[in-house]
Amino acid sequence: MKQQKSLSILLVTLLLFLTAACSSATSNDLKTNPTATSILTLPPLTTTSTLTPTVSPPIRTTSPIPTLHSPTPTIIQLPASNRLGGILTGSGAVERTLLTFDDLMTGTASAPVDDGAFALPEAAAMPGVVFEGRLQFSASTDGGYEVIRDDFNSAADIARLQLPDFDLQFVQDGSFLIPVTQGLVFTGHPYWNYIVGPGRIWHEDNDHGYARASFPFTLVERNANCTHNGVMTFLFDGMQVSQLRYQITQETCLYFKFNMWGQVAATYSPESIPQAEDLKASNAVELANRLPTKPIEALAMDYPQSNVNLSRFGGGISPQHLTAYGLLINGINYVSGCRTRFGQYAYCESLRLPSYSTAKSAFAGVALMLLGQKYNTGVYNLLIKDYVPESASATGDWTAVTFRNALDMSTGNYDQSGFEVDEAGPIMSSFLDAESYADRISYAFLFPFQQAPGQKWIYHTSDYFIAARAMNNYLVEQEGNGVDIFNFVRDEVYIPQHLSAGALTTLRTDNNPDGVPFGGYGLFLTQDDIAKISLLLNNQKGSIDGTQVLEPGLLAASLQVDPNDRGLNTTGVPTFKYRNGFWAKEWTPSENRKFTCSFWTPFMSGYGGISVVLMPNGSTYYYFSDNNEFAWYSAVNESQKLSPMCP
C-alpha cells in the first residue's frame, strides 16, 4: 500500500488558505494539520518500477494553527489487565455472555464484540495448565470487514481483507503468556506485517476445565507506520486449543480505518523453548520497570489545590480519533484509557502507537547525540558525501552537507521553499513509496541544489534516511562490519532505559529485518515507552543510571536550553525553531498571566495528529491521534497549574 495516504496534491492550494486562517485566529489553545477540516477521497495511486516520481502522500509534521473549539475526552477506568499481577487470586466465578465456551468451541464470528470480552476479568483464577509451544493458524476470507475510512480504495484488494498467517511461539509465566518474538515481524504478506504483545492466561469456572488465553496484536501496514490494533483469544486444555477469535477495532492511521473480525481453526504444538527462562525474566524486568501509572483523572486528586481542568488533556482532538494520551509529571505517568469502536482496548498498556515523525527526534536525533557522546562531537560536522557513496550521483550538491545539516533539514537541496511543499510533492511521494534501499536512496538524492547548507529549513523526511545511513556507516567505521545504527541506539539507550520488548525494532527497507532503518519514522511505542523517552530527554538530561549517554551540548540545543544555539526558523505560520529533529515554541507572559518569564517548549511531532511536548517544569504531555488534529497549547497551560514553568 502506498505510504501515508493524504491530500498531497491539494496541499499547496490549502497552504495559501491556511496562512490567512492562521493570521486571523485568536486562540493559541490548539493546533491542527492543514487538512484537518475536511475529508476528501482521491483515487488510488500507482507506482512505477523506474525512478519516475509519483504523487502519493507524505509523512508530514505540520505547524499549529489555532482553533477555537475543542471536544472533551471521556475519562475511563483502566481495565483489569493493567492492574492485576501475575498471580491471580480470583475465584474463577466469571459471569460471561460474550465469547463463551460454546462460542469459542463451535461458534462463528458475525461482528465485533465489546473489547472487554477479551480482557482478564477481575474474578479470574490461576490456570491449571501450562502453555509452552507453538500456536499456528491461517487467515480466512470468511471473517468480517467493515470499512470506516478508505481514502484510496485499499479494501478493493481481497488480500487486505484478511490477516497474514500467524506462526507464534509462547511461554507461560504464572498468568502471563509471553511471545518469543515481540517486535515487528516481517511476514512476506503483500500488505501486512504484525506485532504480538504479552497476553494473559487464566481459569474461568464455566470453561469446562480449559484455560482461557488472550493477547494483543497489531497489524502494521507493509512499508508504512500505520498501526491497526486488535486482540485474539482461545481456550486451551494442555493439549489442544479451541478455535481462535480475533478482532481489530482501533487504529492510528489517518487514511485507512476498518473493523476486522473472524474465528479460525488453530493448532497447538508443545515445544520446549530453549530461552524460556530468559523470556520470563525479561518480562518480569519489563513489568517491574514500568513507570508508576495512574488514570488521568487522578491528577485532580493528587493536585487538589491546582484547579486543573482535565478536559484540556486530550482536548482539541475528536474523541473517536484519539488513540491515547497522557501527562508525565513528577515521575508518574497519568494515562488515558485506549478507546476502540467497541469499548476500551483490552490491553491498553501494550497498545502499539506509531511514532511517525517523532522518530526524527526519538531515534535519529538521539542517535546523533549518542554518537557525539560515545566518540566525539566532531561527528556532527562530518560530511554526508564521505559516508553515503550514493551522494556522488545526487541531482543536488551534497559536498558540504554535514550530519548536523541533514538532521536540521537544512541541506540546501530542495525544489520548493514553501511550507512542506516538497514533502507533499512527487519526489517525496516516490521516496516514501519505495521499498528497496536502492530506490529509496536514489529518490532521496533527487532534490536539486538551491543554496549553501545550514541556511534554510525545508521539511524533508528523506534527509533523515540519508542521515541515518551516514550515521550507520560512520558507526561501521568505528566498530567494524555488522553494526547497525538502530541496534546501536536500541542497545545503548532503549534497553537501558527499559523500553518494552515490542519497541526494539523498526521499519526497514526491502521489507526485511536486515534492511536499512528508515530514520525519519517507523517506531512502535507504548504509553510507557514514550514517557520513558521523554524522561530521558527532559528529566534525566541524557543520563541513564548515572552514566551520560547523550552528549549534553547537542541535547541542550535540541531542547532549547542553550540560548546561543536555537536552530533554524521553520517556514509556515506560526514560526517555530527546529533543531536536531525537535520543534520548539517560545512562550511569553502575554500568553498566560501565570507565566512570569519567557520559555521554550521543545516538542516532537508526527503525521496525522501526534505530539510529545517537553516542558521546562519537567512534565511531558503526549497524545496519539489520526484525524490531522494537533492540539496541545492548553495542556501547557494546565501543566503550569501543577508546577510552574518559570523558576
N, C-alpha and C positions, 0 to 999 in steps of 0.2 A: 504494500500500500504506500502511496505517496506520502512524503513527510508532511506533518503538521498542516493539515488542510485548513486554510483560512482564506481571507479575501484579498489575496496578494495583488491581483491586477487592478483592484479598486483603491489600493492604499494611497497612491499619490493624490488622487482626487480628494479622498477623505482627509488627508493631512491639511489641505488648504482650508477645509471647513473647520477642522478641529483647532487649528491655530486661532481662528476667530473665537471659537467657543471657549477656548482656554482663557483668552484675554478678557472675556466678559464675565466669566464665572466668579462668584464671590466667596464660595466656601472652600476652605483648604482641608476639608474633612476627608475627602475621598479621592481616589484616583482610578481612572478607568482606561481601558485599552481603546484605541481608535475605532474598533469595530464592535464595541460593547453594546451599542444601542440598536443594532439591527442584526437579524439573522438572514443571510442570503444564501442561496444554493447555486453552486456552479457545476457544470458538467464534469465528469471525471477526466483527469489529465492523463496523457500518455507520455512515456519517456522513450528515448531512443538509445540505441547501443553506441552511438558516436558521441563525441563531446560537443554536441549542439545544445545550447541552453534551452531548457523548457521552463514554463511558468508553473510553479506549484508553490505551496505555502512555506513561509519561513518559520524558523524558530525565532521568536521575537520577544524582546523585553521592551516595553514601552513606557514612556514617561507619564506621570499622573496628570489627569485632567479633573479638576474638582467637580463634584456632583452634589446636588442639594438634598437629595432624599436617600435614605439608607434603610433597607429592610433589616429586621431584627432577627438574630438567630434564636433557635429553640435550644434551651438548656436541657441536657439529657443525663440521666444517671448512667454511670459506666456499667457495662454488662458484667456478669459474674465472672467470666473468663479473665477479666482484668484484675479481679480481686482475690480469687481463690488460689491457694497454694497448690503444690504438687501432691500433698497428702489430703485426700478428700475425707470429710467427716460426716457427710450427709447420710441419710437413712436409705436412699435409693427409691423412696416412695415419690416418684415423679409422676404427676398427672399430665399426660401428653395427649394432645389432639392432632398435632401435626407431625408428620414423619414418624408415625407409629411403627411398631414391629411389623405389622402386616403391610404397611405402605412400603417399607424397605425390602421386604422379602418377596412380595408378589405384585406390588402396585406399579403404577406408572406416574410420570410427572406431567401434569396438564397445565401447570402455571407455577410461577414462583410462589413461595410461601414466606411468611414472616421470617426474617433472618435469625430471629431469636430461637427458632426451632433447631438451628444448627449449634447453638451455644451451649456451653456447660451450664446445667441448671444448678440452682442453689442446693437442692437436695441430692445431688449426685453422690454416689458412693464409689469407693475404690473398685477398679475392675478385678475380676477373678482370673483373668488370662493375661498373657504377655504377648505383645505383637513385636516380632523382630523378623524382618524379611522384606519381601518384595510385593508391592501392590501394582497390578497392571490392568489397564483397560484401554479399549479403543473407542474413539469417538463415534457417535452415531448421528445420522441425519434425522433420526426420529424425535429428537428433542425440539423444544420450542425456542422461538426467537422473536422478540418484539423490538423493532427499531424505534428509538426515541429521537435521534437526530443522525442524519447521514448526508453530509454536505456533498459527497462525491459519489453517491450511489454504490458504495462499497459492498453493501449486502447483496448486490446483484450476483456476486460470485458465490456459489454454493459452498466453496471451501471456507469462506469466512463465517459460515453458519454453524460450524462445528469445531469442537476442541481438537487440538493435536492429540496424538496418542500419548498416554502417560505411562511411564515405567519408573516407579518410585521405590526407594528403599527407606524403611523407617526402623528406628529403635525406640524402645519404650523405657521411660524412667518414672516410676510411680504412675501418675496420671498424665504425664507428658508424652506426646507422640512426636518424635523428633526426626525430621527428614535428614537423610545422609547428605543430600545436596540442597542448600537453601538459597543460593544465588541464582542469577539468571541462567536458565537452561536454553541453549540454542538447539531447537528441535529439528530443523530441516523442513518444517511445515512451511508452505508458501506464504503464510500470513502471520502465524502466531508462534511466539516463544512463551515461556512461563516461569514463574517463581512460586515455590511452595514454602510455606512457613510452618513453624511448630504448631501442633494441634493438641487436643486432649482426648483421652480415652477414659471411660467411666462405666459404672453399672447403674441401670435402672431396673426396678423390680419387674416391670411389665415386658422386658425384652427376653424372657424365657431362657435365661442363662447366658445369653450373648452379651458381650460388651458393646458399647456404642462409642464410636470414634468420629471425630470431625477435625478438619484442618482448613486453614485459609490458603487460597491460591490466587495468583494474579496472572491474567493473560496480558502479555506485552506484545504490542504490535512490532512485527519484524522491521528492523532498521529505524525504529521510532521509539519515542519515550512515553507514549500513551500507556496508561495502566487501566485495566478493567478487573475489578476486584470481586472475587467470589468465594464460595465455601463448598466443601464436599463432606459427605457423611456416609457411613456404612456401619453394619453390625459385624461382629467377629466373635467366633466361639473357640478360638485357639487353633482351629484347623482350616476354616473356610470363612469367606465373607459373603454378606448379602449382596444385593445389587447396590450400586453406588449412586447416590443422588447428588447432583451439583446444581448450582445456580450462580449467575452473575447479575447483580442488581445495582452496581455502582461503578463509577469510573472517574478518572481525572483525565479528560480528553475532550477538547473543545468541539471537534468536528465529527465524532463518531460515538454515539451513545446507544446502548441497547441493553435489554434484559435477555439472558440466555438461561435455559434450564433443560434438564434431562435426567434420565435414570438409565444406567447402563450396567451390563454384566461386568463383573470384575473378578480377578483371580488373586489369591494369596499364595505365595511360595515361601515357606520358612527358610531362612538363611541365617547363618552366623555372620554378623557384621564385624569384621576384624577391629574396626576403630570404634566399636560401640561405647566403650568406657570413656574414650576421649570425647565423643559426641555428647554423652550425658554430662560430663564435667564442663564442657564448653557451654552447654545450655544453662547449667546451673550458674556459671560465672556470668553469663549474659543477663540472666534474671536478677542476680544479686547486684549487678552494677547498673541496673536501670535507675534513672533519676527518680527521686521521690515525686509522686504524681498525685494530683488531686483534680476533681472536676472543676471546671472553670468557675462555677458558682461559689466555690469555697473562697474565692478572693474576697467576697463581701464579708465572710465570717472571719477570715484571717486578718483583714484590714478594716475593722468595724468603724473606725473614725474617718475613713477615706471618702465616703460617699461615692465610691466607684460605681460607674454606670456599666454594668456587664454587657448591655446590648451593644456597646461600642466595640467589643471584641467579637469579630465575626460580622459586625455590621457593615453595610455597604455592599455586601455580596448576596446575590439571590440565594436563599437557603437551599433550594433544590440543586444548586450548582456548587455548593460549598462542601468540600470533602472533609476537611478537618482544620482546626486552628488551635492556637494555644499561646500562653504567655509564660515565659520562663523568668522567674524573679526570685532572688534570694535562695537559689538552689532548688526551687520547686517548680515542676512543670505542670502548670494549670491547663488542663486539656479539655477540648470539646469531646462530645461523642462523635461517632462516624456514621452519618446518616446515609441510608440507602433508600431506594424507592419502595422497599418492603421492610421498614423498621430499621433498628440500629444494627450495624455490622457486628457479626458475632465475635470477631477478633480485632477490635479497634486498635489494640496495642501492636498488632502485626500488619496492619493495613499498609500497603506499599504506595508511597507517594512519589510521583515522578519529579525529578529535580528540574527538568528542562534547564533553562539558562542559569539557575542558581549553581549549577556545576561549574560555571565560569569562575565563580568565587570559591566554592567549597571543594573543588578538585583542582582546576588549573591554577588559580591564584594561590591556593595553598601549596601546590607543587613547587611553584617558583620560590615561595618563602622557605620551603623545606630545603630546596637545593642551596639557597643562599646561606642557610644556617649550617648545613652539613659540609659544604665545600667553602665557598666564599661569595661575597656579594658581587664579585666581578661577573658572575654568571648572568646577572641582569642585563649587562651590556654586550654579551656575546651576540654575534651576528647570525641571523637565520640562515644566510647563504652558506655558512660553514657547517651547518648541521642538517640541512634539508636539501639534498642534492637536486631535487626536482625544481628548486627555485631558479636554477640556471635556465630553465625553459619557460619561465614565467613571462606573461604578457607585460607585466609591470616591472618595476625596478626594486629589487629586494637587496641590493648590495649594501645598503647602510641600515637596514631594519634590524633592530635588536629584539631579544626576547621580551624586554620590557615594552617596547613599542607594540608588539603583537598583542600582549595582554592588556594594553591600554587601548587597543583598536585604533592605533594612530600610525599605520604603516605608510600612509601617503599613497597607497594603491586603492583606488576606488573608481566607480563610474559616476554616481550622482552624489552630491553632498547633502541633499535633503534628508530629513529625519527618517532613517530606516528605509529609504527608497531602495538602496542596494539590497537590503535584507529581504525585501519583497520582490526583487527583480529576478530575471531569468537565469542569471549566472548562479545566484544563491539557491534558487529553486532546484537547479540541476545538481548542485553540490549536495543539497540535503537529500535528494532522491538517490544519489549514487550509493551503491552498496560496497563495491570493491574499493580497496585502497587506491589502486591506480587511477580510477575515475575520480574519486573524491579529491585526491591531492591535485590532479590536473585542473579540476574546476576551481579549487581554492586559489590557484595562481593565475586565473584568467582576468582579474581586475587590472585595469591599466594604471600606469603611474600618473599622479596628478601634482604632488608636491613632496617636499622633503618629509621624512618620518618625524613623528613626535610633535607635530604642529596641530593636527586637526583630528577630532574624534569622528569616526564613521563606524556605525554598528555593523560588524561582520562576524557571524558565527564561524565562518571559515578561518578567520585569523586564529581562533583557538585550536582548531585542528592542526594548523601549521605549528603553532607554539607548542602544543603537546608533543608533536613529532620531534621538534627541535630539542625539547627538554629530555625526551626519551633518548635521543641519540647522544646528547651530552652525558646522560647517565651511563650509557653503554661505554662511552669513552673513559669514564671514571671507574666503572665496576666490571666491565667486560660483557661479552655477549650473554644473552639470556635474561637480562634485567628488563623491566617494563615500568614505565613511569606511573601507571595507575597502581600496579602492585607495590611499587615503592611507597606511594602515599598510603596505600592500604596498610602495609606492614609498619611504617614509621609513625603514622598518625591515626588512621581509623581504628586499627586493632587496639593500640594502647589507650585510645580514648573510649574504647568499649562500644563501638558501633555494633549493630546487630549483624549476625552472620549473613542475612539477606542483603545487606548494604555493601558487601565486599566484592561485588562485581559491577561491571559497567557495560554499556553498549560499545560494540567494536565493529570494525569493518569486516566485510565478507561474511557477515552473519556467523562468526566463528569465535570461539573463546580465545583463539590465538591471534585474532585480528588486532588492529591498531585502535587504541581508545579514541573516542570522538572528541574529548576535551571540553567542548562547549556545552554539552548536555549529555544525559544518559545515565544518571544515578537513580537508585531506587531506595527511598528512605522511609523510616517510620517517624512518628512524632518524637520519640525518644532520640532517634539519630539526629534529627535537625536541631533539637535542643542541645545535644552534646557538641555538635559542630559549633553552634553559637557560643556555648560556654567556653570552648577552647579559644575562640577568637576574642570574645568580648570580656570575659571574666578571668580566664587563666592566662591571658596575654601570650598565647602561643606556647605555653609550658604544660607538660604532662608529667605528673608525679615529680615535680621539682627539676625536670630536665627541659631546657629550652629546645623546642623542635622547630619553631617557625622564627625566622630571622626578624628581630624586633623592629628594625628600621623600616622594612617594607610593610610589615604588619601595621605599624603606626601610620604610615602613609595611606594604606588601604582603608583604614578605619578613621581617617581624618583627624588623627591625634597630632600629626606633625603639621604645624601651620605653614611650614615652608615647602610642603610637598602635597598640594591639594589634588593634583591630577589635572585633567582637561575638562573643559566645559562640554556638556553634551549639547547636541542640537535639539530642536523641538522646544515646546513651551509646556511647563516651566523648564528652566535650565538647571541641571544637576552637575555635580562633579562625578568623574569616573576615574577609578584608579585600580589597576590590577584585578579587574573583574567585579569590583564593588562600586555601586552607585552611592551617592550621598546627597542629602538635602540639608541646607542650612536653615535653622530656626532662629527667630529673633523674638524679643519680648513683645513685639507688636502682634504676634500671633496667639499669645496666651499671656494674660496679665500675671500668671503664676511663674512664668519664666523670668528669672532675674538675670539672665545672661543670654548671649547668643551661643548656639551649639550646633553640632552636626549629628545627623543620624545616618550612618552608612547602611546600605541595605542590599540584599541580593534579590534578584527579580527574575521571574520565569514566565514563559509563554502561557497564555490562556487565563492567568489570574493567580500568580504565586508571588508572595513577598515574604521576606525574612528581614526584619528591621532590628538592628542592633542599637540600643540606646545608651547614652552616657551614664544613666543611673544603674547600669548593669543588667537591665531587663532586655529580653528579646521577645518581640511579637512576630508570629508567623501564621500564615494561612495558605492553604492549597485549594484552588477552585478552578473552574473551567468554563466560565462564561465571559471571558475578556473583561472582567471587573477587577479593578485594582483599588483597594480602599484600606488605608492604614493610618492616615493622619490622626483620626480621632483616637486610635489606640495609643498613640504617643501622648495625647492629652490626658487620657485616663491613667496611663502609667505614671505620669507626673504626680497624680494624686497619691499613688502608693509609695513613691520615693522620688525626691526632687531631681530634676535633670542638672541643676546647677549647684555648685558647692555652697 
